């Protein structure tokens, strides 16, 4: 019974998350009954991580974790991607670089003294 409930909760949670990727931003809507929408402009993304655990590799899915220069959303997890994760990663990197060029944004790595 407990396993069945946890599977049901995870299913509803997964169905309650919608990711929308555009050339300028990422929009994440969460919730089934009450909705919460977060968005991040691509020019604020500074780092990417592609996660493909063994189980997800077998199923052909994966996750992308984005680190951003945003106070409210410093990390974005796009989980359970059912398309070519590496291709989506490359598309996101390209779109991020284009947005940074368009807005004349440069990111500097500065080590604290």
N, C-alpha and C positions, 0 to 999 in steps of 0.2 A: 504494500500500500504506500509506504514512504517513497519507494523508488518511483512508483507511478505518479505520485504527486509532484516529485521533483522534475520528472520528465515533462509533465503538464505545465508546470511553472516556467521551465526553460523554453518550452515551445511558445507559450504566450508572450514571454519576454522577447524572444527572437522575432515573432510576428509583429510585436509592438514597436519595432525600431525600423525606421525608414531612412535610408541614406540617399541623398541627392547630390551628385557631383556635377558642377558646371565648370566652365573655363575660368571662372573668377572666384568661386567659393564652394565650400562643402556645407551642406545643410543636413542636420540630423534631427529627426523627429522621434521622440520616445514616448511611449505610453499607449495604453489600450483605451482606457476611459478618459483619463485626464492626459493631456498632451503637453509636452515640453519641447520647444524647438531651440536648437543651438546652431549657430553658424560661425564659420571662420573663413576669413578671406585668405586665398591661397598665398598671397604675398607674405603673410605672417608665418608660414610654415618654414621651419629651419632644419628639421631632420626627419628621416623616415626609417622605419624598421619593418621588414617583412617577416612575419612569423608563419611557418608552415610545419606545425607539429605532425608527427607520423600519422595520427588518425585523420587529420585534415588532408594530408597529402594523399592518403588512400581514397578519400572522398573527392579529391580535386578542388578543395577549397583552401582558404588561407585567411590571414589577418594582416592588416596594415596599421601600424601605430605611427601617428604623426606628432611631432613635438612642435609647438607653436610659440610665438612671442605674444601670447595673449594672456592677460591676467585671469580672466574667468574660465578659459578653457586651454590650459597649457598642454594637455595631451588629449588626442582624439584616437579612439580605437574603432576601426572599421572591421567588424568581425564576421566570419563566415562567408567571405566573398566567394561566390559560386561562378566566377569567371577566371580567366588567366590572371592570377595575382601579380605576376611579374610584369605583364603588359600594362595592367592598371597602374602599378607602381611607376613605370616609365612614363605613362601618360600624365600622372600627377606631378612628377618631377618636371616634365617639360612645361606643363601649364603653370606651375609655380614660378619657374624661371622667366616665363613670358610675362607674367603679372609683375614680377619684380622689375623687369626691364621697363615695362610700360609705366610703372609708377616711380621709376628711378630710385628703387630701394636697394640698399646694399647692407649686408650683414657682416659685421666684424667680429672675429673671435678675439676677445681680450681676456688675458689671464689676470686674476687679481694679484696685486702686489703684496 
